[in-house]
């Protein structure tokens, strides 16, 4: 598989993160777009956990929590990483409001997320220490199939707060996203099913080389 330059930028941006960094993932797709977006979500999560990065998951689409849980289940079932809920990753339930939620995350994360997906208070979660706004994350990644999506993350959170942002989206959304890529407001993009296949391949080789776990993938 030939790797597109924008997929490579995403991979390199994640690879440049350091152990202990904090990455916010936003799930904005559902069952109808799962074939395009879900594989990239699983691959990117494997990439993050392989580097020892803390993962925070929010959902701005009603089906987002289901997609996020399924992706996390796939990662856990692979038994590649020693990770624990509340310490290495945390998931939050769906919040309605779209761009309004993104604006609130930018300014006051704890104002809208007071407990995790399992109804545990964020005050009891070690992973939430020091998290108050989008500025407390080292990177944001958006899995997008419509609105809200990467455009809203650029406009209302990451660009104003100068937080690195990248995105994986459906093929039909790529045309709208490319101007943000060219301006540097998006650090590359994983474009639809072809981009997902490219990213899966790069993560496969990375895990195989660094952890010698080919038999598990």
PyMOL commands that set and color helices and strands:
alter all, ss='L'
color gray80, all
select helices_A, chain A and resi 5-15+31-50+64-77+99-107+109-112+122-124+126-128+134-136+150-161+171-183+192-211+214-216
alter helices_A, ss='H'
color red, helices_A
select strands_A, chain A and resi 22-28+54-59+89-94+139-144+165-169+189-191
alter strands_A, ss='S'
color yellow, strands_A
deselect
rebuild
show_as cartoon
